[in-house]
Amino acid sequence: MDADLGDLTAFLAVAKARGFRDAARTSGTSASTLSEAVRRLETRLGVRLLHRTTRSVTPTEAGAGLIDRLTPALGAVDAALDAVGSFRDGTAGALRLNVPVSAARLVLPAILPGFLAAYPAIRLEIVADDSFVDVLAAGCDAGIRYDERLEQDMIAIPIGPRIQRMATAAAPIYLDRHGRPDHPRTLLDHACVLGRFASGALTSPWEFERAGEIVRVEPRGPLIVQVGGAMDLAVEAAIAGVGVITLFEDWLRPHLDSGALEPVLEEWWQPFSGPFLYYSDRRLVPPPLRAFIDYVRTTTP
């Protein structure tokens, strides 16, 4: 079925705005031009796509089905045109990334200044979110997650440090008062600062490893904070002597170096694989994301 791309774009604009006048204001086209385009498309397809009243415009069942199929298709067309345009004008546009708070704090600061300096025409937006999300449904171009939390149908490339560790620590004043754990299981006798994911799950059990032996413990304590936004509160509470904390080593490192926190069971700290940048393989990669991917590949060890 032959259909004009401009008519399809006009139909989507009207359907999204729920009216011809609002669509005209956002698209810079007259309402009469949009109306004629939709009428022409309906005539060509032989089916009504929009219910029109004096107060509103809503899609018919056929129109809603066309919207569902047309939106990603026209998005792919736009991405293809952007990719071609990038050769003419240099890479430009918006890039939106969904990342955990730990990546925003520990991974991206070493990457973003150089990337933005290399691509001054790109506008980058970071959404810090520790919950499981569909990055495309959330309006993001790509995300950062660890291996066990990656979606299966995504392309993933390494970003940032390839090996990280979880560190366990407590304030010297707490350890002087309650003793220094000599085995992971002795943490069951200590107050511990815990985190809770948006899903409701706690950041336990804590896992330790030494010489091939893995020990998991489920500590308890007086303070539970939301993973991500409230983790700085957890660190400050540990520094104040509330209890033992387990968190990314790089997050705790400044406080370990200053002596505000003391390492606990350091020989048991478990290494794990670093994070990945992931994106969909179901659509063309927009030029800003392609630039970021290429930059990450050149900067990640």
BALOBA-1460 file (C-alpha; in Angstrom, 3 decimals):
// residues 301
<rec num="1" residu="m" x="0.000" y="0.000" z="0.000"/>
<rec num="2" residu="d" x="1.546" y="3.285" z="-1.148"/>
<rec num="3" residu="a" x="1.459" y="6.090" z="1.439"/>
<rec num="4" residu="d" x="3.218" y="9.435" z="1.582"/>
<rec num="5" residu="l" x="5.769" y="9.758" z="4.422"/>
<rec num="6" residu="g" x="4.609" y="13.310" z="5.101"/>
<rec num="7" residu="d" x="0.995" y="12.134" z="5.511"/>
<rec num="8" residu="l" x="2.101" y="9.451" z="7.959"/>
<rec num="9" residu="t" x="4.097" y="11.983" z="9.955"/>
<rec num="10" residu="a" x="1.117" y="14.355" z="9.997"/>
<rec num="11" residu="f" x="-1.165" y="11.576" z="11.257"/>
<rec num="12" residu="l" x="1.235" y="10.758" z="14.105"/>
<rec num="13" residu="a" x="1.529" y="14.426" z="15.071"/>
<rec num="14" residu="v" x="-2.252" y="14.839" z="15.261"/>
<rec num="15" residu="a" x="-2.727" y="11.572" z="17.154"/>
<rec num="16" residu="k" x="-0.028" y="12.494" z="19.671"/>
<rec num="17" residu="a" x="-1.403" y="16.007" z="20.219"/>
<rec num="18" residu="r" x="-5.032" y="14.752" z="20.289"/>
<rec num="19" residu="g" x="-6.037" y="17.641" z="18.091"/>
<rec num="20" residu="f" x="-5.262" y="19.430" z="14.831"/>
<rec num="21" residu="r" x="-4.653" y="22.860" z="16.361"/>
<rec num="22" residu="d" x="-2.253" y="21.575" z="19.045"/>
<rec num="23" residu="a" x="-0.440" y="19.491" z="16.438"/>
<rec num="24" residu="a" x="-0.167" y="22.541" z="14.190"/>
<rec num="25" residu="r" x="1.436" y="24.577" z="17.004"/>
<rec num="26" residu="t" x="4.055" y="21.906" z="17.735"/>
<rec num="27" residu="s" x="4.806" y="20.968" z="14.136"/>
<rec num="28" residu="g" x="4.823" y="24.433" z="12.598"/>
<rec num="29" residu="t" x="2.197" y="23.387" z="10.044"/>
<rec num="30" residu="s" x="-1.309" y="24.754" z="9.637"/>
<rec num="31" residu="a" x="-4.249" y="22.789" z="11.014"/>
<rec num="32" residu="s" x="-5.847" y="22.715" z="7.567"/>
<rec num="33" residu="t" x="-2.705" y="21.189" z="6.042"/>
<rec num="34" residu="l" x="-2.647" y="18.492" z="8.725"/>
<rec num="35" residu="s" x="-6.354" y="17.808" z="8.260"/>
<rec num="36" residu="e" x="-5.923" y="17.390" z="4.523"/>
<rec num="37" residu="a" x="-2.954" y="15.054" z="5.045"/>
<rec num="38" residu="v" x="-4.912" y="12.807" z="7.418"/>
<rec num="39" residu="r" x="-7.927" y="12.801" z="5.096"/>
<rec num="40" residu="r" x="-5.698" y="11.887" z="2.183"/>
<rec num="41" residu="l" x="-4.128" y="9.022" z="4.179"/>
<rec num="42" residu="e" x="-7.531" y="7.667" z="5.253"/>
<rec num="43" residu="t" x="-8.746" y="7.760" z="1.660"/>
<rec num="44" residu="r" x="-5.654" y="5.944" z="0.458"/>
<rec num="45" residu="l" x="-5.973" y="3.251" z="3.157"/>
<rec num="46" residu="g" x="-9.746" y="3.003" z="2.903"/>
<rec num="47" residu="v" x="-10.278" y="3.148" z="6.677"/>
<rec num="48" residu="r" x="-10.961" y="5.843" z="9.277"/>
<rec num="49" residu="l" x="-7.957" y="6.448" z="11.505"/>
<rec num="50" residu="l" x="-9.221" y="9.197" z="13.826"/>
<rec num="51" residu="h" x="-12.485" y="9.911" z="15.614"/>
<rec num="52" residu="r" x="-13.094" y="13.668" z="15.335"/>
<rec num="53" residu="t" x="-15.356" y="15.739" z="17.561"/>
<rec num="54" residu="t" x="-15.478" y="19.452" z="18.244"/>
<rec num="55" residu="r" x="-13.559" y="18.880" z="21.481"/>
<rec num="56" residu="s" x="-11.147" y="16.052" z="20.835"/>
<rec num="57" residu="v" x="-9.458" y="13.772" z="18.342"/>
<rec num="58" residu="t" x="-8.848" y="10.127" z="19.294"/>
<rec num="59" residu="p" x="-7.508" y="7.165" z="17.313"/>
<rec num="60" residu="t" x="-9.856" y="4.493" z="16.056"/>
<rec num="61" residu="e" x="-8.900" y="0.857" z="16.593"/>
<rec num="62" residu="a" x="-7.249" y="0.876" z="13.174"/>
<rec num="63" residu="g" x="-5.538" y="4.175" z="13.965"/>
<rec num="64" residu="a" x="-4.188" y="2.880" z="17.271"/>
<rec num="65" residu="g" x="-2.766" y="-0.173" z="15.519"/>
<rec num="66" residu="l" x="-1.098" y="2.012" z="12.916"/>
<rec num="67" residu="i" x="0.411" y="4.231" z="15.625"/>
<rec num="68" residu="d" x="1.946" y="1.204" z="17.401"/>
<rec num="69" residu="r" x="3.611" y="0.023" z="14.212"/>
<rec num="70" residu="l" x="4.438" y="3.398" z="12.745"/>
<rec num="71" residu="t" x="6.172" y="4.993" z="15.744"/>
<rec num="72" residu="p" x="9.245" y="2.711" z="15.831"/>
<rec num="73" residu="a" x="9.386" y="2.613" z="12.027"/>
<rec num="74" residu="l" x="9.526" y="6.392" z="11.678"/>
<rec num="75" residu="g" x="11.970" y="6.495" z="14.593"/>
<rec num="76" residu="a" x="14.254" y="4.224" z="12.592"/>
<rec num="77" residu="v" x="13.871" y="6.509" z="9.563"/>
<rec num="78" residu="d" x="14.814" y="9.538" z="11.673"/>
<rec num="79" residu="a" x="17.828" y="7.692" z="13.096"/>
<rec num="80" residu="a" x="18.941" y="6.728" z="9.591"/>
<rec num="81" residu="l" x="18.688" y="10.331" z="8.404"/>
<rec num="82" residu="d" x="20.522" y="11.534" z="11.522"/>
<rec num="83" residu="a" x="23.295" y="9.033" z="10.836"/>
<rec num="84" residu="v" x="23.720" y="10.419" z="7.326"/>
<rec num="85" residu="g" x="23.517" y="14.002" z="8.588"/>
<rec num="86" residu="s" x="26.283" y="13.357" z="11.104"/>
<rec num="87" residu="f" x="28.749" y="12.968" z="8.226"/>
<rec num="88" residu="r" x="27.831" y="16.449" z="7.023"/>
<rec num="89" residu="d" x="27.484" y="18.424" z="10.206"/>
<rec num="90" residu="g" x="29.513" y="16.494" z="12.786"/>
<rec num="91" residu="t" x="27.919" y="14.406" z="15.516"/>
<rec num="92" residu="a" x="25.227" y="16.302" z="17.365"/>
<rec num="93" residu="g" x="21.978" y="15.702" z="19.207"/>
<rec num="94" residu="a" x="20.698" y="14.359" z="22.508"/>
<rec num="95" residu="l" x="21.903" y="11.248" z="24.351"/>
<rec num="96" residu="r" x="20.011" y="9.924" z="27.385"/>
<rec num="97" residu="l" x="21.549" y="7.231" z="29.600"/>
<rec num="98" residu="n" x="19.922" y="5.266" z="32.441"/>
<rec num="99" residu="v" x="22.557" y="4.275" z="35.014"/>
<rec num="100" residu="p" x="22.746" y="3.059" z="38.620"/>
<rec num="101" residu="v" x="23.835" y="5.605" z="41.201"/>
<rec num="102" residu="s" x="27.083" y="3.676" z="41.711"/>
<rec num="103" residu="a" x="27.977" y="4.157" z="38.021"/>
<rec num="104" residu="a" x="27.084" y="7.844" z="38.154"/>
<rec num="105" residu="r" x="29.388" y="8.212" z="41.135"/>
<rec num="106" residu="l" x="32.239" y="5.811" z="40.373"/>
<rec num="107" residu="v" x="32.372" y="5.200" z="36.593"/>
<rec num="108" residu="l" x="31.109" y="8.186" z="34.626"/>
<rec num="109" residu="p" x="33.205" y="10.975" z="36.221"/>
<rec num="110" residu="a" x="36.309" y="9.538" z="34.529"/>
<rec num="111" residu="i" x="34.569" y="9.349" z="31.134"/>
<rec num="112" residu="l" x="32.118" y="12.211" z="30.655"/>
<rec num="113" residu="p" x="34.418" y="15.285" z="30.738"/>
<rec num="114" residu="g" x="36.575" y="13.921" z="27.930"/>
<rec num="115" residu="f" x="33.576" y="12.745" z="25.916"/>
<rec num="116" residu="l" x="31.767" y="16.090" z="26.162"/>
<rec num="117" residu="a" x="34.966" y="17.919" z="25.219"/>
<rec num="118" residu="a" x="35.328" y="15.674" z="22.165"/>
<rec num="119" residu="y" x="31.678" y="16.106" z="21.125"/>
<rec num="120" residu="p" x="30.571" y="19.621" z="22.171"/>
<rec num="121" residu="a" x="27.401" y="19.445" z="20.036"/>
<rec num="122" residu="i" x="26.015" y="16.465" z="21.983"/>
<rec num="123" residu="r" x="23.648" y="17.157" z="24.881"/>
<rec num="124" residu="l" x="23.956" y="14.375" z="27.459"/>
<rec num="125" residu="e" x="21.316" y="13.548" z="30.080"/>
<rec num="126" residu="i" x="21.977" y="11.053" z="32.879"/>
<rec num="127" residu="v" x="19.080" y="9.347" z="34.679"/>
<rec num="128" residu="a" x="20.307" y="7.679" z="37.888"/>
<rec num="129" residu="d" x="18.040" y="4.721" z="38.688"/>
<rec num="130" residu="d" x="18.901" y="1.525" z="40.579"/>
<rec num="131" residu="s" x="15.724" y="-0.368" z="39.662"/>
<rec num="132" residu="f" x="15.227" y="-2.750" z="36.740"/>
<rec num="133" residu="v" x="14.006" y="-0.691" z="33.786"/>
<rec num="134" residu="d" x="13.305" y="-1.079" z="30.094"/>
<rec num="135" residu="v" x="15.631" y="1.648" z="28.836"/>
<rec num="136" residu="l" x="13.702" y="2.170" z="25.604"/>
<rec num="137" residu="a" x="10.336" y="2.395" z="27.388"/>
<rec num="138" residu="a" x="11.941" y="4.852" z="29.822"/>
<rec num="139" residu="g" x="12.902" y="7.079" z="26.899"/>
<rec num="140" residu="c" x="16.636" y="6.366" z="27.167"/>
<rec num="141" residu="d" x="19.060" y="5.453" z="24.400"/>
<rec num="142" residu="a" x="21.189" y="3.113" z="26.501"/>
<rec num="143" residu="g" x="21.928" y="2.061" z="30.052"/>
<rec num="144" residu="i" x="24.672" y="0.867" z="32.364"/>
<rec num="145" residu="r" x="24.205" y="-2.254" z="34.469"/>
<rec num="146" residu="y" x="26.173" y="-5.168" z="35.843"/>
<rec num="147" residu="d" x="26.261" y="-8.538" z="34.101"/>
<rec num="148" residu="e" x="23.633" y="-10.246" z="36.252"/>
<rec num="149" residu="r" x="21.148" y="-7.418" z="35.628"/>
<rec num="150" residu="l" x="21.535" y="-7.099" z="31.857"/>
<rec num="151" residu="e" x="18.569" y="-7.759" z="29.595"/>
<rec num="152" residu="q" x="19.204" y="-10.788" z="27.402"/>
<rec num="153" residu="d" x="18.371" y="-9.210" z="24.036"/>
<rec num="154" residu="m" x="20.735" y="-6.263" z="24.427"/>
<rec num="155" residu="i" x="24.184" y="-5.555" z="23.051"/>
<rec num="156" residu="a" x="26.651" y="-4.956" z="25.905"/>
<rec num="157" residu="i" x="30.164" y="-3.514" z="25.910"/>
<rec num="158" residu="p" x="32.487" y="-3.037" z="28.914"/>
<rec num="159" residu="i" x="32.635" y="0.409" z="30.480"/>
<rec num="160" residu="g" x="34.821" y="1.598" z="33.336"/>
<rec num="161" residu="p" x="36.990" y="-0.621" z="35.585"/>
<rec num="162" residu="r" x="36.793" y="-4.308" z="34.660"/>
<rec num="163" residu="i" x="37.322" y="-5.580" z="38.194"/>
<rec num="164" residu="q" x="35.716" y="-4.085" z="41.290"/>
<rec num="165" residu="r" x="35.367" y="-5.230" z="44.893"/>
<rec num="166" residu="m" x="32.810" y="-4.905" z="47.637"/>
<rec num="167" residu="a" x="34.511" y="-3.587" z="50.777"/>
<rec num="168" residu="t" x="33.406" y="-4.109" z="54.366"/>
<rec num="169" residu="a" x="34.271" y="-1.480" z="56.943"/>
<rec num="170" residu="a" x="33.298" y="0.162" z="60.209"/>
<rec num="171" residu="a" x="34.341" y="3.146" z="62.275"/>
<rec num="172" residu="p" x="37.264" y="2.529" z="64.673"/>
<rec num="173" residu="i" x="35.063" y="3.697" z="67.553"/>
<rec num="174" residu="y" x="32.520" y="0.965" z="66.732"/>
<rec num="175" residu="l" x="35.182" y="-1.747" z="66.421"/>
<rec num="176" residu="d" x="36.880" y="-0.682" z="69.671"/>
<rec num="177" residu="r" x="33.528" y="-1.043" z="71.425"/>
<rec num="178" residu="h" x="32.246" y="-4.256" z="69.799"/>
<rec num="179" residu="g" x="35.360" y="-6.076" z="68.635"/>
<rec num="180" residu="r" x="36.838" y="-6.757" z="65.203"/>
<rec num="181" residu="p" x="35.251" y="-9.588" z="63.205"/>
<rec num="182" residu="d" x="37.722" y="-12.374" z="62.343"/>
<rec num="183" residu="h" x="35.371" y="-14.379" z="60.092"/>
<rec num="184" residu="p" x="32.318" y="-13.405" z="57.973"/>
<rec num="185" residu="r" x="30.001" y="-15.418" z="60.236"/>
<rec num="186" residu="t" x="30.945" y="-13.241" z="63.225"/>
<rec num="187" residu="l" x="29.132" y="-10.384" z="61.464"/>
<rec num="188" residu="l" x="25.941" y="-12.029" z="62.696"/>
<rec num="189" residu="d" x="26.892" y="-10.741" z="66.151"/>
<rec num="190" residu="h" x="27.347" y="-7.168" z="64.888"/>
<rec num="191" residu="a" x="25.100" y="-4.242" z="63.977"/>
<rec num="192" residu="c" x="25.176" y="-3.801" z="60.207"/>
<rec num="193" residu="v" x="23.972" y="-1.035" z="57.905"/>
<rec num="194" residu="l" x="21.864" y="-2.502" z="55.088"/>
<rec num="195" residu="g" x="20.336" y="-1.308" z="51.822"/>
<rec num="196" residu="r" x="17.015" y="-2.032" z="50.182"/>
<rec num="197" residu="f" x="16.398" y="-2.043" z="46.426"/>
<rec num="198" residu="a" x="13.299" y="-0.459" z="44.899"/>
<rec num="199" residu="s" x="11.966" y="-4.003" z="44.417"/>
<rec num="200" residu="g" x="11.913" y="-4.432" z="48.189"/>
<rec num="201" residu="a" x="14.834" y="-6.868" z="48.337"/>
<rec num="202" residu="l" x="17.600" y="-6.246" z="50.852"/>
<rec num="203" residu="t" x="21.285" y="-6.064" z="49.918"/>
<rec num="204" residu="s" x="21.824" y="-9.347" z="51.663"/>
<rec num="205" residu="p" x="23.142" y="-11.926" z="51.935"/>
<rec num="206" residu="w" x="26.601" y="-10.415" z="52.004"/>
<rec num="207" residu="e" x="29.047" y="-12.636" z="50.127"/>
<rec num="208" residu="f" x="32.712" y="-13.154" z="50.994"/>
<rec num="209" residu="e" x="35.437" y="-15.230" z="49.353"/>
<rec num="210" residu="r" x="38.907" y="-16.407" z="50.382"/>
<rec num="211" residu="a" x="41.088" y="-19.139" z="48.845"/>
<rec num="212" residu="g" x="38.130" y="-20.557" z="46.953"/>
<rec num="213" residu="e" x="35.829" y="-20.624" z="49.995"/>
<rec num="214" residu="i" x="32.613" y="-18.613" z="49.631"/>
<rec num="215" residu="v" x="30.656" y="-17.590" z="52.718"/>
<rec num="216" residu="r" x="27.257" y="-15.893" z="52.650"/>
<rec num="217" residu="v" x="25.786" y="-14.232" z="55.703"/>
<rec num="218" residu="e" x="22.537" y="-12.382" z="56.302"/>
<rec num="219" residu="p" x="23.420" y="-9.641" z="58.794"/>
<rec num="220" residu="r" x="20.943" y="-7.512" z="60.669"/>
<rec num="221" residu="g" x="21.146" y="-4.018" z="62.017"/>
<rec num="222" residu="p" x="19.435" y="-0.843" z="63.145"/>
<rec num="223" residu="l" x="19.493" y="1.017" z="59.807"/>
<rec num="224" residu="i" x="18.195" y="0.189" z="56.317"/>
<rec num="225" residu="v" x="18.466" y="2.763" z="53.508"/>
<rec num="226" residu="q" x="17.305" y="2.839" z="49.915"/>
<rec num="227" residu="v" x="19.992" y="1.674" z="47.524"/>
<rec num="228" residu="g" x="21.234" y="4.543" z="45.402"/>
<rec num="229" residu="g" x="20.082" y="7.900" z="46.662"/>
<rec num="230" residu="a" x="20.461" y="7.168" z="50.386"/>
<rec num="231" residu="m" x="23.781" y="5.324" z="50.339"/>
<rec num="232" residu="d" x="25.707" y="8.426" z="51.390"/>
<rec num="233" residu="l" x="23.548" y="8.461" z="54.520"/>
<rec num="234" residu="a" x="24.541" y="4.844" z="55.160"/>
<rec num="235" residu="v" x="28.221" y="5.738" z="54.832"/>
<rec num="236" residu="e" x="27.885" y="8.696" z="57.216"/>
<rec num="237" residu="a" x="26.043" y="6.487" z="59.708"/>
<rec num="238" residu="a" x="28.852" y="3.928" z="59.566"/>
<rec num="239" residu="i" x="31.420" y="6.678" z="60.097"/>
<rec num="240" residu="a" x="29.432" y="7.816" z="63.133"/>
<rec num="241" residu="g" x="29.694" y="4.321" z="64.635"/>
<rec num="242" residu="v" x="26.222" y="2.914" z="63.886"/>
<rec num="243" residu="g" x="27.589" y="-0.344" z="62.513"/>
<rec num="244" residu="v" x="29.405" y="-2.292" z="59.812"/>
<rec num="245" residu="i" x="28.821" y="-1.414" z="56.143"/>
<rec num="246" residu="t" x="29.497" y="-3.252" z="52.883"/>
<rec num="247" residu="l" x="29.707" y="-1.139" z="49.725"/>
<rec num="248" residu="f" x="31.816" y="-0.630" z="46.590"/>
<rec num="249" residu="e" x="35.474" y="-0.311" z="47.589"/>
<rec num="250" residu="d" x="35.877" y="2.805" z="45.436"/>
<rec num="251" residu="w" x="32.937" y="4.424" z="47.232"/>
<rec num="252" residu="l" x="34.471" y="3.782" z="50.655"/>
<rec num="253" residu="r" x="38.109" y="4.350" z="49.632"/>
<rec num="254" residu="p" x="38.345" y="8.055" z="50.644"/>
<rec num="255" residu="h" x="37.068" y="7.198" z="54.135"/>
<rec num="256" residu="l" x="39.363" y="4.176" z="54.405"/>
<rec num="257" residu="d" x="42.341" y="6.309" z="53.410"/>
<rec num="258" residu="s" x="41.422" y="9.051" z="55.886"/>
<rec num="259" residu="g" x="40.939" y="6.587" z="58.742"/>
<rec num="260" residu="a" x="37.281" y="7.495" z="59.257"/>
<rec num="261" residu="l" x="36.523" y="3.871" z="58.407"/>
<rec num="262" residu="e" x="38.631" y="0.798" z="59.112"/>
<rec num="263" residu="p" x="38.717" y="-2.221" z="56.788"/>
<rec num="264" residu="v" x="36.943" y="-5.300" z="58.094"/>
<rec num="265" residu="l" x="37.729" y="-8.815" z="56.804"/>
<rec num="266" residu="e" x="39.763" y="-7.333" z="53.935"/>
<rec num="267" residu="e" x="41.232" y="-10.711" z="52.985"/>
<rec num="268" residu="w" x="37.644" y="-11.838" z="52.291"/>
<rec num="269" residu="w" x="36.632" y="-8.960" z="49.977"/>
<rec num="270" residu="q" x="35.218" y="-10.499" z="46.823"/>
<rec num="271" residu="p" x="36.103" y="-9.195" z="43.342"/>
<rec num="272" residu="f" x="33.471" y="-9.059" z="40.604"/>
<rec num="273" residu="s" x="33.159" y="-8.023" z="36.970"/>
<rec num="274" residu="g" x="32.766" y="-4.330" z="36.182"/>
<rec num="275" residu="p" x="29.716" y="-2.738" z="34.531"/>
<rec num="276" residu="f" x="28.549" y="-2.748" z="30.921"/>
<rec num="277" residu="l" x="27.019" y="-0.167" z="28.601"/>
<rec num="278" residu="y" x="24.028" y="-1.823" z="26.950"/>
<rec num="279" residu="y" x="21.667" y="-0.844" z="24.146"/>
<rec num="280" residu="s" x="19.073" y="-2.389" z="21.872"/>
<rec num="281" residu="d" x="19.998" y="-4.358" z="18.772"/>
<rec num="282" residu="r" x="16.500" y="-3.831" z="17.376"/>
<rec num="283" residu="r" x="17.029" y="-0.352" z="15.938"/>
<rec num="284" residu="l" x="19.612" y="1.804" z="14.250"/>
<rec num="285" residu="v" x="22.065" y="3.348" z="16.689"/>
<rec num="286" residu="p" x="21.626" y="7.158" z="16.842"/>
<rec num="287" residu="p" x="24.813" y="9.127" z="16.068"/>
<rec num="288" residu="p" x="25.259" y="10.490" z="19.651"/>
<rec num="289" residu="l" x="25.069" y="6.961" z="21.069"/>
<rec num="290" residu="r" x="27.418" y="5.645" z="18.389"/>
<rec num="291" residu="a" x="29.909" y="8.375" z="19.323"/>
<rec num="292" residu="f" x="29.632" y="7.442" z="22.999"/>
<rec num="293" residu="i" x="30.107" y="3.728" z="22.248"/>
<rec num="294" residu="d" x="33.210" y="4.460" z="20.192"/>
<rec num="295" residu="y" x="34.589" y="6.744" z="22.909"/>
<rec num="296" residu="v" x="33.966" y="4.153" z="25.648"/>
<rec num="297" residu="r" x="35.743" y="1.494" z="23.606"/>
<rec num="298" residu="t" x="38.839" y="3.682" z="23.359"/>
<rec num="299" residu="t" x="38.905" y="4.595" z="27.075"/>
<rec num="300" residu="t" x="37.916" y="1.342" z="28.807"/>
<rec num="301" residu="p" x="40.941" y="-0.816" z="29.747"/>
